[in-house]
Amino acid sequence: MERTTKAQVVRAFENLAKAMGKQYSPATPAWTTREGGGLKATVGVWMLDHNGVYGGYVITEMDNEGGGESNPFGCCRMSAREFVKAANMAARAVSMSK
């Protein structure tokens, strides 16, 4: 079995976000500086979250300017291989439906 790289995971994430017309980080910054200081989250932007302790990848979406997040595809983390397969399948499905 061939190893799935982080670059492949990032590419699959970006392709899915583009297919769905979503803004995504790092192309769109998840956080910006408010006038007068402080940070403000970019509502609607997707981020690819990886956690080495729990293992795996999950997509998160900024829900409000305070930084509240949700998981549009559920909170179950996937291994790199699982994530690439799922993201590629979803991107193809979205493309086929247009």
N, CA, C and O atoms as CSV, one atom per row, in Angstrom:
chain,resi,resn,atom,element,x,y,z
A,1,MET,N,N,0.832,-1.172,0.000
A,1,MET,CA,C,0.000,0.000,0.000
A,1,MET,C,C,0.883,1.245,0.000
A,1,MET,O,O,1.858,1.322,0.748
A,2,GLU,N,N,0.542,2.207,-0.832
A,2,GLU,CA,C,1.304,3.444,-0.918
A,2,GLU,C,C,0.898,4.410,0.190
A,2,GLU,O,O,-0.269,4.472,0.579
A,3,ARG,N,N,1.867,5.155,0.687
A,3,ARG,CA,C,1.612,6.128,1.748
A,3,ARG,C,C,0.883,7.341,1.186
A,3,ARG,O,O,1.203,7.806,0.092
A,4,THR,N,N,-0.098,7.858,1.927
A,4,THR,CA,C,-0.806,9.077,1.548
A,4,THR,C,C,-0.128,10.243,2.251
A,4,THR,O,O,0.037,10.225,3.471
A,5,THR,N,N,0.265,11.256,1.487
A,5,THR,CA,C,1.016,12.379,2.049
A,5,THR,C,C,0.091,13.517,2.472
A,5,THR,O,O,-1.069,13.585,2.065
A,6,LYS,N,N,0.639,14.411,3.302
A,6,LYS,CA,C,-0.119,15.588,3.713
A,6,LYS,C,C,-0.446,16.450,2.496
A,6,LYS,O,O,-1.520,17.048,2.437
A,7,ALA,N,N,0.464,16.522,1.528
A,7,ALA,CA,C,0.214,17.304,0.309
A,7,ALA,C,C,-1.011,16.769,-0.435
A,7,ALA,O,O,-1.796,17.552,-0.970
A,8,GLN,N,N,-1.182,15.450,-0.474
A,8,GLN,CA,C,-2.356,14.863,-1.122
A,8,GLN,C,C,-3.627,15.209,-0.356
A,8,GLN,O,O,-4.667,15.469,-0.962
A,9,VAL,N,N,-3.548,15.213,0.966
A,9,VAL,CA,C,-4.705,15.574,1.804
A,9,VAL,C,C,-5.089,17.026,1.548
A,9,VAL,O,O,-6.265,17.329,1.348
A,10,VAL,N,N,-4.118,17.916,1.551
A,10,VAL,CA,C,-4.375,19.342,1.320
A,10,VAL,C,C,-4.975,19.557,-0.064
A,10,VAL,O,O,-5.922,20.330,-0.212
A,11,ARG,N,N,-4.439,18.887,-1.074
A,11,ARG,CA,C,-4.962,19.023,-2.443
A,11,ARG,C,C,-6.408,18.545,-2.532
A,11,ARG,O,O,-7.228,19.187,-3.188
A,12,ALA,N,N,-6.733,17.432,-1.883
A,12,ALA,CA,C,-8.107,16.912,-1.891
A,12,ALA,C,C,-9.050,17.884,-1.177
A,12,ALA,O,O,-10.169,18.114,-1.634
A,13,PHE,N,N,-8.596,18.453,-0.057
A,13,PHE,CA,C,-9.385,19.446,0.680
A,13,PHE,C,C,-9.655,20.668,-0.193
A,13,PHE,O,O,-10.795,21.121,-0.288
A,14,GLU,N,N,-8.625,21.198,-0.825
A,14,GLU,CA,C,-8.784,22.379,-1.677
A,14,GLU,C,C,-9.708,22.099,-2.859
A,14,GLU,O,O,-10.540,22.937,-3.206
A,15,ASN,N,N,-9.568,20.933,-3.475
A,15,ASN,CA,C,-10.438,20.574,-4.608
A,15,ASN,C,C,-11.898,20.487,-4.183
A,15,ASN,O,O,-12.784,20.926,-4.917
A,16,LEU,N,N,-12.156,19.926,-3.008
A,16,LEU,CA,C,-13.530,19.830,-2.507
A,16,LEU,C,C,-14.092,21.223,-2.214
A,16,LEU,O,O,-15.224,21.530,-2.589
A,17,ALA,N,N,-13.306,22.057,-1.550
A,17,ALA,CA,C,-13.763,23.419,-1.244
A,17,ALA,C,C,-14.078,24.189,-2.528
A,17,ALA,O,O,-15.098,24.874,-2.609
A,18,LYS,N,N,-13.210,24.080,-3.519
A,18,LYS,CA,C,-13.438,24.768,-4.796
A,18,LYS,C,C,-14.688,24.236,-5.488
A,18,LYS,O,O,-15.483,25.012,-6.018
A,19,ALA,N,N,-14.864,22.919,-5.485
A,19,ALA,CA,C,-16.033,22.311,-6.137
A,19,ALA,C,C,-17.329,22.799,-5.491
A,19,ALA,O,O,-18.348,22.943,-6.167
A,20,MET,N,N,-17.287,23.054,-4.178
A,20,MET,CA,C,-18.482,23.487,-3.463
A,20,MET,C,C,-18.600,25.010,-3.372
A,20,MET,O,O,-19.555,25.530,-2.796
A,21,GLY,N,N,-17.629,25.716,-3.941
A,21,GLY,CA,C,-17.682,27.176,-3.935
A,21,GLY,C,C,-17.431,27.786,-2.566
A,21,GLY,O,O,-17.937,28.866,-2.260
A,22,LYS,N,N,-16.648,27.097,-1.741
A,22,LYS,CA,C,-16.371,27.565,-0.382
A,22,LYS,C,C,-15.028,28.283,-0.321
A,22,LYS,O,O,-14.087,27.932,-1.032
A,23,GLN,N,N,-14.956,29.294,0.541
A,23,GLN,CA,C,-13.664,29.902,0.852
A,23,GLN,C,C,-12.934,28.934,1.767
A,23,GLN,O,O,-13.556,28.246,2.577
A,24,TYR,N,N,-11.609,28.881,1.636
A,24,TYR,CA,C,-10.862,27.970,2.493
A,24,TYR,C,C,-9.521,28.587,2.880
A,24,TYR,O,O,-8.954,29.404,2.155
A,25,SER,N,N,-9.044,28.175,4.027
A,25,SER,CA,C,-7.765,28.631,4.532
A,25,SER,C,C,-6.697,27.653,4.056
A,25,SER,O,O,-6.940,26.447,4.119
A,26,PRO,N,N,-5.550,28.082,3.591
A,26,PRO,CA,C,-4.958,29.398,3.743
A,26,PRO,C,C,-5.226,30.372,2.596
A,26,PRO,O,O,-4.775,31.515,2.675
A,27,ALA,N,N,-5.934,29.982,1.540
A,27,ALA,CA,C,-6.209,30.912,0.437
A,27,ALA,C,C,-6.971,32.142,0.926
A,27,ALA,O,O,-6.713,33.256,0.472
A,28,THR,N,N,-7.895,31.943,1.837
A,28,THR,CA,C,-8.620,33.030,2.507
A,28,THR,C,C,-8.246,32.953,3.978
A,28,THR,O,O,-8.404,31.899,4.593
A,29,PRO,N,N,-7.754,34.047,4.561
A,29,PRO,CA,C,-7.357,33.971,5.976
A,29,PRO,C,C,-8.554,33.693,6.883
A,29,PRO,O,O,-9.614,34.302,6.739
A,30,ALA,N,N,-8.366,32.769,7.814
A,30,ALA,CA,C,-9.430,32.437,8.759
A,30,ALA,C,C,-9.604,33.536,9.790
A,30,ALA,O,O,-10.691,33.701,10.344
A,31,TRP,N,N,-8.549,34.287,10.052
A,31,TRP,CA,C,-8.579,35.361,11.044
A,31,TRP,C,C,-8.022,36.632,10.431
A,31,TRP,O,O,-7.023,36.596,9.713
A,32,THR,N,N,-8.672,37.764,10.714
A,32,THR,CA,C,-8.189,39.073,10.297
A,32,THR,C,C,-8.136,39.976,11.525
A,32,THR,O,O,-8.737,39.678,12.557
A,33,THR,N,N,-7.408,41.084,11.397
A,33,THR,CA,C,-7.289,42.032,12.503
A,33,THR,C,C,-8.368,43.094,12.381
A,33,THR,O,O,-8.555,43.689,11.319
A,34,ARG,N,N,-9.070,43.323,13.470
A,34,ARG,CA,C,-10.094,44.370,13.513
A,34,ARG,C,C,-9.410,45.735,13.580
A,34,ARG,O,O,-8.278,45.863,14.048
A,35,GLU,N,N,-10.131,46.747,13.098
A,35,GLU,CA,C,-9.640,48.109,13.294
A,35,GLU,C,C,-9.603,48.363,14.789
A,35,GLU,O,O,-10.564,48.067,15.499
A,36,GLY,N,N,-8.515,48.903,15.258
A,36,GLY,CA,C,-8.395,49.151,16.688
A,36,GLY,C,C,-7.843,47.959,17.453
A,36,GLY,O,O,-7.717,48.019,18.676
A,37,GLY,N,N,-7.514,46.879,16.757
A,37,GLY,CA,C,-6.915,45.714,17.402
A,37,GLY,C,C,-7.898,44.579,17.617
A,37,GLY,O,O,-9.107,44.745,17.459
A,38,GLY,N,N,-7.375,43.457,17.970
A,38,GLY,CA,C,-8.199,42.266,18.180
A,38,GLY,C,C,-8.352,41.478,16.894
A,38,GLY,O,O,-8.062,41.972,15.804
A,39,LEU,N,N,-8.802,40.270,17.036
A,39,LEU,CA,C,-8.983,39.392,15.881
A,39,LEU,C,C,-10.452,39.154,15.594
A,39,LEU,O,O,-11.296,39.190,16.489
A,40,LYS,N,N,-10.736,38.907,14.318
A,40,LYS,CA,C,-12.099,38.609,13.869
A,40,LYS,C,C,-12.017,37.417,12.919
A,40,LYS,O,O,-11.198,37.405,12.000
A,41,ALA,N,N,-12.857,36.427,13.141
A,41,ALA,CA,C,-12.879,35.250,12.273
A,41,ALA,C,C,-13.626,35.570,10.979
A,41,ALA,O,O,-14.550,36.382,10.969
A,42,THR,N,N,-13.216,34.925,9.893
A,42,THR,CA,C,-13.881,35.060,8.604
A,42,THR,C,C,-15.000,34.024,8.538
A,42,THR,O,O,-14.732,32.833,8.378
A,43,VAL,N,N,-16.237,34.464,8.658
A,43,VAL,CA,C,-17.388,33.564,8.708
A,43,VAL,C,C,-17.504,32.786,7.395
A,43,VAL,O,O,-17.407,33.361,6.311
A,44,GLY,N,N,-17.709,31.482,7.507
A,44,GLY,CA,C,-17.913,30.621,6.345
A,44,GLY,C,C,-16.658,29.974,5.789
A,44,GLY,O,O,-16.747,29.086,4.942
A,45,VAL,N,N,-15.489,30.403,6.251
A,45,VAL,CA,C,-14.255,29.834,5.708
A,45,VAL,C,C,-14.046,28.419,6.263
A,45,VAL,O,O,-14.289,28.156,7.441
A,46,TRP,N,N,-13.593,27.524,5.393
A,46,TRP,CA,C,-13.277,26.157,5.789
A,46,TRP,C,C,-11.815,26.053,6.158
A,46,TRP,O,O,-10.971,26.745,5.587
A,47,MET,N,N,-11.516,25.192,7.110
A,47,MET,CA,C,-10.145,24.904,7.498
A,47,MET,C,C,-9.965,23.398,7.613
A,47,MET,O,O,-10.881,22.671,7.997
A,48,LEU,N,N,-8.785,22.957,7.278
A,48,LEU,CA,C,-8.439,21.545,7.420
A,48,LEU,C,C,-7.754,21.381,8.764
A,48,LEU,O,O,-6.685,21.947,8.994
A,49,ASP,N,N,-8.363,20.613,9.646
A,49,ASP,CA,C,-7.830,20.428,10.992
A,49,ASP,C,C,-7.202,19.045,11.099
A,49,ASP,O,O,-7.823,18.034,10.771
A,50,HIS,N,N,-5.969,19.024,11.561
A,50,HIS,CA,C,-5.285,17.757,11.814
A,50,HIS,C,C,-4.850,17.743,13.265
A,50,HIS,O,O,-4.328,18.735,13.773
A,51,ASN,N,N,-5.061,16.637,13.922
A,51,ASN,CA,C,-4.656,16.511,15.315
A,51,ASN,C,C,-3.844,15.238,15.460
A,51,ASN,O,O,-4.366,14.132,15.325
A,52,GLY,N,N,-2.569,15.409,15.735
A,52,GLY,CA,C,-1.680,14.265,15.872
A,52,GLY,C,C,-1.979,13.392,17.073
A,52,GLY,O,O,-1.694,12.194,17.051
A,53,VAL,N,N,-2.553,13.974,18.131
A,53,VAL,CA,C,-2.858,13.207,19.334
A,53,VAL,C,C,-4.044,12.275,19.084
A,53,VAL,O,O,-3.979,11.080,19.373
A,54,TYR,N,N,-5.127,12.836,18.542
A,54,TYR,CA,C,-6.320,12.030,18.275
A,54,TYR,C,C,-6.216,11.309,16.946
A,54,TYR,O,O,-6.887,10.300,16.728
A,55,GLY,N,N,-5.387,11.815,16.067
A,55,GLY,CA,C,-5.168,11.198,14.767
A,55,GLY,C,C,-6.211,11.597,13.762
A,55,GLY,O,O,-7.406,11.598,14.054
A,56,GLY,N,N,-5.764,11.932,12.593
A,56,GLY,CA,C,-6.663,12.154,11.487
A,56,GLY,C,C,-7.035,13.593,11.207
A,56,GLY,O,O,-6.632,14.523,11.905
A,57,TYR,N,N,-7.825,13.736,10.150
A,57,TYR,CA,C,-8.221,15.022,9.601
A,57,TYR,C,C,-9.731,15.196,9.674
A,57,TYR,O,O,-10.489,14.228,9.624
A,58,VAL,N,N,-10.155,16.470,9.794
A,58,VAL,CA,C,-11.565,16.820,9.762
A,58,VAL,C,C,-11.667,18.247,9.212
A,58,VAL,O,O,-10.760,19.056,9.408
A,59,ILE,N,N,-12.762,18.551,8.529
A,59,ILE,CA,C,-12.994,19.899,8.015
A,59,ILE,C,C,-13.790,20.675,9.049
A,59,ILE,O,O,-14.790,20.183,9.571
A,60,THR,N,N,-13.336,21.911,9.347
A,60,THR,CA,C,-14.083,22.785,10.236
A,60,THR,C,C,-14.482,24.041,9.459
A,60,THR,O,O,-13.827,24.419,8.488
A,61,GLU,N,N,-15.562,24.676,9.902
A,61,GLU,CA,C,-16.065,25.893,9.264
A,61,GLU,C,C,-16.294,26.956,10.335
A,61,GLU,O,O,-16.875,26.680,11.385
A,62,MET,N,N,-15.830,28.172,10.057
A,62,MET,CA,C,-16.045,29.288,10.989
A,62,MET,C,C,-17.511,29.700,10.931
A,62,MET,O,O,-18.042,29.968,9.853
A,63,ASP,N,N,-18.161,29.750,12.084
A,63,ASP,CA,C,-19.587,30.058,12.152
A,63,ASP,C,C,-19.899,31.493,12.545
A,63,ASP,O,O,-20.966,32.012,12.216
A,64,ASN,N,N,-18.973,32.135,13.250
A,64,ASN,CA,C,-19.220,33.519,13.661
A,64,ASN,C,C,-17.888,34.251,13.819
A,64,ASN,O,O,-16.822,33.637,13.817
A,65,GLU,N,N,-17.973,35.570,13.957
A,65,GLU,CA,C,-16.760,36.384,14.043
A,65,GLU,C,C,-15.966,36.140,15.321
A,65,GLU,O,O,-14.794,36.506,15.403
A,66,GLY,N,N,-16.591,35.531,16.305
A,66,GLY,CA,C,-15.908,35.211,17.550
A,66,GLY,C,C,-15.048,33.962,17.469
A,66,GLY,O,O,-14.286,33.674,18.392
A,67,GLY,N,N,-15.160,33.220,16.383
A,67,GLY,CA,C,-14.336,32.024,16.197
A,67,GLY,C,C,-15.040,30.715,16.467
A,67,GLY,O,O,-14.391,29.672,16.553
A,68,GLY,N,N,-16.367,30.747,16.604
A,68,GLY,CA,C,-17.111,29.501,16.778
A,68,GLY,C,C,-16.986,28.631,15.538
A,68,GLY,O,O,-17.088,29.127,14.416
A,69,GLU,N,N,-16.768,27.352,15.731
A,69,GLU,CA,C,-16.563,26.425,14.614
A,69,GLU,C,C,-17.586,25.303,14.628
A,69,GLU,O,O,-18.124,24.943,15.675
A,70,SER,N,N,-17.845,24.754,13.439
A,70,SER,CA,C,-18.656,23.547,13.320
A,70,SER,C,C,-17.934,22.605,12.352
A,70,SER,O,O,-16.967,22.981,11.689
A,71,ASN,N,N,-18.424,21.397,12.298
A,71,ASN,CA,C,-17.872,20.389,11.388
A,71,ASN,C,C,-18.941,20.034,10.368
A,71,ASN,O,O,-19.831,19.239,10.668
A,72,PRO,N,N,-18.874,20.612,9.152
A,72,PRO,CA,C,-19.943,20.400,8.175
A,72,PRO,C,C,-20.139,18.940,7.745
A,72,PRO,O,O,-21.215,18.583,7.265
A,73,PHE,N,N,-19.131,18.107,7.909
A,73,PHE,CA,C,-19.251,16.703,7.511
A,73,PHE,C,C,-19.173,15.765,8.706
A,73,PHE,O,O,-18.900,14.575,8.551
A,74,GLY,N,N,-19.414,16.302,9.903
A,74,GLY,CA,C,-19.345,15.488,11.113
A,74,GLY,C,C,-17.976,15.621,11.769
A,74,GLY,O,O,-17.023,16.116,11.168
A,75,CYS,N,N,-17.905,15.172,12.997
A,75,CYS,CA,C,-16.686,15.392,13.780
A,75,CYS,C,C,-15.756,14.182,13.803
A,75,CYS,O,O,-14.734,14.214,14.489
A,76,CYS,N,N,-16.078,13.140,13.086
A,76,CYS,CA,C,-15.215,11.959,13.077
A,76,CYS,C,C,-13.977,12.219,12.224
A,76,CYS,O,O,-14.083,12.522,11.036
A,77,ARG,N,N,-12.826,12.100,12.830
A,77,ARG,CA,C,-11.575,12.295,12.111
A,77,ARG,C,C,-11.293,11.085,11.226
A,77,ARG,O,O,-11.660,9.954,11.546
A,78,MET,N,N,-10.626,11.363,10.097
A,78,MET,CA,C,-10.276,10.300,9.159
A,78,MET,C,C,-8.773,10.260,8.975
A,78,MET,O,O,-8.098,11.286,9.057
A,79,SER,N,N,-8.260,9.080,8.729
A,79,SER,CA,C,-6.844,8.964,8.389
A,79,SER,C,C,-6.615,9.702,7.070
A,79,SER,O,O,-7.571,10.024,6.363
A,80,ALA,N,N,-5.374,9.965,6.745
A,80,ALA,CA,C,-5.047,10.664,5.503
A,80,ALA,C,C,-5.643,9.930,4.300
A,80,ALA,O,O,-6.241,10.553,3.424
A,81,ARG,N,N,-5.482,8.630,4.261
A,81,ARG,CA,C,-5.984,7.828,3.135
A,81,ARG,C,C,-7.515,7.912,3.037
A,81,ARG,O,O,-8.064,8.097,1.951
A,82,GLU,N,N,-8.190,7.776,4.177
A,82,GLU,CA,C,-9.655,7.856,4.195
A,82,GLU,C,C,-10.132,9.246,3.774
A,82,GLU,O,O,-11.091,9.377,3.014
A,83,PHE,N,N,-9.453,10.284,4.278
A,83,PHE,CA,C,-9.851,11.651,3.956
A,83,PHE,C,C,-9.738,11.915,2.463
A,83,PHE,O,O,-10.656,12.476,1.864
A,84,VAL,N,N,-8.633,11.521,1.858
A,84,VAL,CA,C,-8.434,11.761,0.419
A,84,VAL,C,C,-9.507,11.045,-0.388
A,84,VAL,O,O,-10.073,11.625,-1.314
A,85,LYS,N,N,-9.787,9.809,-0.054
A,85,LYS,CA,C,-10.826,9.066,-0.777
A,85,LYS,C,C,-12.183,9.732,-0.641
A,85,LYS,O,O,-12.890,9.905,-1.634
A,86,ALA,N,N,-12.559,10.109,0.582
A,86,ALA,CA,C,-13.870,10.722,0.831
A,86,ALA,C,C,-13.982,12.087,0.159
A,86,ALA,O,O,-15.003,12.386,-0.460
A,87,ALA,N,N,-12.948,12.918,0.272
A,87,ALA,CA,C,-12.979,14.262,-0.319
A,87,ALA,C,C,-13.029,14.191,-1.838
A,87,ALA,O,O,-13.762,14.949,-2.473
A,88,ASN,N,N,-12.259,13.292,-2.419
A,88,ASN,CA,C,-12.271,13.154,-3.884
A,88,ASN,C,C,-13.629,12.666,-4.379
A,88,ASN,O,O,-14.129,13.143,-5.397
A,89,MET,N,N,-14.226,11.718,-3.662
A,89,MET,CA,C,-15.546,11.221,-4.054
A,89,MET,C,C,-16.586,12.329,-3.949
A,89,MET,O,O,-17.418,12.482,-4.842
A,90,ALA,N,N,-16.547,13.102,-2.870
A,90,ALA,CA,C,-17.507,14.191,-2.682
A,90,ALA,C,C,-17.331,15.261,-3.759
A,90,ALA,O,O,-18.318,15.771,-4.289
A,91,ALA,N,N,-16.086,15.604,-4.088
A,91,ALA,CA,C,-15.834,16.616,-5.128
A,91,ALA,C,C,-16.350,16.134,-6.481
A,91,ALA,O,O,-16.920,16.914,-7.244
A,92,ARG,N,N,-16.152,14.856,-6.776
A,92,ARG,CA,C,-16.680,14.307,-8.046
A,92,ARG,C,C,-18.204,14.346,-8.064
A,92,ARG,O,O,-18.806,14.680,-9.084
A,93,ALA,N,N,-18.825,14.005,-6.941
A,93,ALA,CA,C,-20.295,14.023,-6.860
A,93,ALA,C,C,-20.839,15.427,-7.072
A,93,ALA,O,O,-21.829,15.611,-7.780
A,94,VAL,N,N,-20.199,16.414,-6.464
A,94,VAL,CA,C,-20.617,17.805,-6.628
A,94,VAL,C,C,-20.467,18.217,-8.088
A,94,VAL,O,O,-21.370,18.835,-8.651
A,95,SER,N,N,-19.348,17.886,-8.700
A,95,SER,CA,C,-19.117,18.235,-10.102
A,95,SER,C,C,-20.136,17.573,-11.027
A,95,SER,O,O,-20.598,18.186,-11.989
A,96,MET,N,N,-20.478,16.340,-10.738
A,96,MET,CA,C,-21.445,15.618,-11.573
A,96,MET,C,C,-22.837,16.194,-11.439
A,96,MET,O,O,-23.636,16.101,-12.371
A,97,SER,N,N,-23.149,16.797,-10.284
A,97,SER,CA,C,-24.500,17.307,-10.067
A,97,SER,C,C,-24.730,18.671,-10.716
A,97,SER,O,O,-25.859,19.160,-10.750
A,98,LYS,N,N,-23.675,19.280,-11.226
A,98,LYS,CA,C,-23.813,20.617,-11.829
A,98,LYS,C,C,-24.141,20.520,-13.300
A,98,LYS,O,O,-24.293,21.543,-13.968
